[in-house]
Amino acid sequence: MKFDLSQQVVQGLAGAIKGLRLYPSQHPAVQRQIATLRGHLYAAFAERETLRLSLLEGSLFLENVLFADNQPAAQELSRLFVQLELDALEFSSGLSTEDLVGLISLFDSGSARGAAFEEQLRARGIERIRAVATRTSEPEEDALTPRKVYGRVLEVVDSIFEDVRLGRIPAADGAREVVRDMAQLTITEPQALLALSMLKDYDNYTFTHSVNVSVIALAIGRACGLEGEQLRDLGLGGLLHDLGKLKIDLSIINKPGRLNEEEFEQIRQHPRKGAEIVARMDGISTEVVDIVLGHHLHYNRRGYPTDALGKSVSPLADMTAIADSYDAMTTLRTYQEPVTPRKAIKLLRGLSGTILHPQFVEQFIASLGSYPVGTLVRLETNEIGLVVRVGTHCADDVRLKMLFDREGELLDEPVEIDLSGAESKRIVAEVDPFVHGVEVTDFFL
């Protein structure tokens, strides 16, 4: 959704609430404000049937558009949401001026809170605006936080892998549910979840690789403008993309050094074996099967499995291939040293146009910023820090964990700082973690 239109909706709603505090609802000034707000909403409805205005961890969103804390209209609506114990408002196409007057009157009175706010909307016959109350009684462990969602997806993948090892067809419900939450976090906190993909289990590569490919694929999908069901299919396909490797001899999967032709032929079968498993899971879309089958077909369609080379495959398979490559490049393997995220970007560009989809590669790289999460950097002060977060709206606004002071001494405890704006310290170079004895993944635990 375009930011300008989102801003008009938020400003229109805040303005109408303010106007009703000054004048009765029949006053021409209030009527004009409500008519303008309704016009902005209907312009948005041209793109989608419903609109969700939500407050997530103190930040206001209209669909996937985040409003900065320094915007007065967003500040006012955020304050009202907290005061009235609301998590979200959902607007449906076809709402009337009377619906908006009723909503704004409820905001103005402040008499109904939480679930009572929704009840009052229904009592006034307002069916096309729905209020979602703050869930004050929900257990803390169920909160939608990046670390908890990442933990849940590890559990889901563990269960799926165990089913496949035992010859069972896995259930898809748990995977779909956790991917839905991952997709939501990718929209609201893309870099927070992406940072967790730096966690690696070198002794169980296929397992953590599947989780991290799903996380990275979602980041690529968001960078390419995907949303809704397509984004969720992408995340699910990334999660399941290597299931076929569980049907390959483990000695081949874990072999140090180069595979011989016979062994590599076995590896070439894993997309087909995986697709056959996934196609038998309940409720799996053809695009998810495409991802599993086609993530090694390559952009030029000269990859494998060879019997799928003539098949038309979803572009989501090309996005998953980029995620697969990026995670593999940045992970220690028995036959390769990992590279830094910044060096991985250069390698992705080297594969662009042949192995990897060039447009998707560039959109992903742009979202990572000049210094992606996981990059060790030197500041102009000679201090050294690790990039642990990249800005949502400006990829060059970064958060660092400072590890070394200006004399090169290791700090007793890392100190987090934000680099944004003209007054910030400036990054002058990338630093090799190996030279400084830094295990990057330790700082994402």
Secondary structure, 3 states (H helix, E strand, C coil): CCHHHHHHHHHHHHHHHHHHHHCCCCCHHHHHHHHHHHHHHHHHHCCCCEEEEEEECCEEEECCEEECCCCHHHHHHHHHHHHCCEEEEEEECCCCHHHHHHHHHHHHHCCCCCHHHHHHHHHCCCCCEEEEECCCCCCHHHCCCHHHHHHHHHHHHHHHHHHHHCCCCCCCHHHHHHHHHHHHHHHHCHHHHHHHCCCCCCCCHHHHHHHHHHHHHHHHHHHCCCCHHHHHHHHHHHHHCCHHHHHCCHHHHCCCCCCCHHHHHHHCCHHHHHHHHHCCCCCCCHHHHHHHHHCCCCCCCCCCCHHHCCCCCCHHHHHHHHHHHHHHHCCCECCECCCCHHHHHHHHHHHECCCECHHHHHHHHHHHCCCCCCCEEEECCCCEEEEEEECCCCCCCEEEEEEECCCCCEEEEEEEEEECCCCCCCEEEECCCCCCCCCHHHHHC
